[in-house]
């Protein structure tokens, strides 16, 4: 996993994706929609331009704005190192094989080494061929606020040119007084630019292959 993440960080130069956010509170029958055009540029620039926004002002301010702020907080290289799903931040337990959209994958339990709001207690699905993360499901190891009692997150990725990029995010939150709230984010990529000189095979041969072999040797046979 760490190998694939390091290779992808070098291979991905830029992308432009349209994202649609929809959030709803069932108790108060409030909902809101936000559409943004998001541009990523290597190594850590992320810019989002609002295309359309409608619905509850409270949801827009308390949910959508907070998500965009959190993305900026965790986008720098140093910040990502603190939240990436790697051995420095998590311990892993093998749960078994699975099928991920007709690709073989492995399901692992992940346990954060620290209690932080951006670290997830739950499970991940890892592609059996390239060790990219296909899906993350779980709850923050630390409650993000007093008002939020529980959050269940399901983040999925799509394979584009050998990389695993965000495809969707769904979450269900249990909020004090407000009750059950849902959030859905969908990604539609308009352009993806990669570094053609960053060959995956050459990258693995350059000294990053051992960790991949360790991961393979720890897998039950």
Secondary structure, DSSP 4 states (H G I P E B T S, - for coil): -HHHHHHHHHHEEEEEEEEEEEEEETTTTEEEEEEEEEEEETTTEEEEEEEEEEE-HHHIIIIIHHHHHHHHHT-SHHHHHHHSSSTTTEEEEEEEEEEETTEEEEEEEEEESS--TTSEEEEEEEETTT--EEEEEEEESS-SSSSEEEEEEEEEEEEETTEEEEEEEEEEEEETTTEEEEEEEEEEEEEEEE-TT--HHHHIIIIIHHHHHHHHHTS--
